[in-house]
């Protein structure tokens, strides 16, 4: 009874494994590069009179006296092919099982195209297109966008390509907003198929020129003491590179047009860095060391005088009214 139960269970497992036909196909599915070779073996799990393969390519007629049979194609030139292994059982019944075959082709080329090829401006959105030529199947096409080595976005199409056999062209777009650190970065896209180990096909890299106004990190007044070779540094980033203009409080004309100014007199200096997109000011206050020393002496003298007066008053109070001092 136990043997009968185990035998029945094994038979049911075979039925489930083979989808109703007692055969095993190995491998049960194939992923084949278009034009490449393909092969799979069908093995009968029950006694049979013969077996064969039905297929538009690589068909094998019914052969008797065998329990396994190969389906082989040296060069697969069909985009849609579903070979079927069939067996003729001893009881005269025939059944068949399909072999899943997926033909693929990597893109011929991948190109990145800008809607606006000029300089990019901060806080403005720009559109880029990735053109992929002759890829199949498009439902498995994956497109990635990179800034340098940083992945910006990944898209898998998952299209229903029924009625669209063979290679297709596709265009995938992305919107991007730029900031000053993006100046000089390289953008690219790459396209591949999500089921193959093949490396994706990359587009050319496009160098981004981002234009932005100069902007000093802080607006505080920078205070310096005039000594020796005192220099005021107004250097700031901007694209196009900014022009510089210096003014000294009380002066009627600009005194210099360089980012670093060497000064020999005290005063309030204002630097203006500007390009066609905007401007930014930086304020420097240069103090004379002699002026600082003079006020230090005055303050110290006043403090000493106050201390002497207070000390004398305390001593006088302790000496009493009969003191002659």
Secondary structure, 3 states (H helix, E strand, C coil): CHHHHHHHHHHHHHHHHHCCCCEEEECCEEEEECCCCEEEEEEECCCEEEEEEECCCCCEEEEECCCEEEEEECCCCCCCCCCEEEEEECCCCEEEEECEEEEEECCCEEEEEECCCCCEECCCEEEEEEEEEEEECHHHEEEEEEECCEEEEEEECCCCCCCCCCCEEEEEEEEEECCHHHCCCEEEEEEEECCCCCCCEECCCEECCEEECCCCCCCCCEEEEECCCEEEECCCCCECCCEEEEEECCCCCCCECCCEEEECCCEEEEEEEEECCEEEEEEEEEEEHHHHHHHHHHHHHHHHHHHHHHHHHHHHHHHCCCCCC
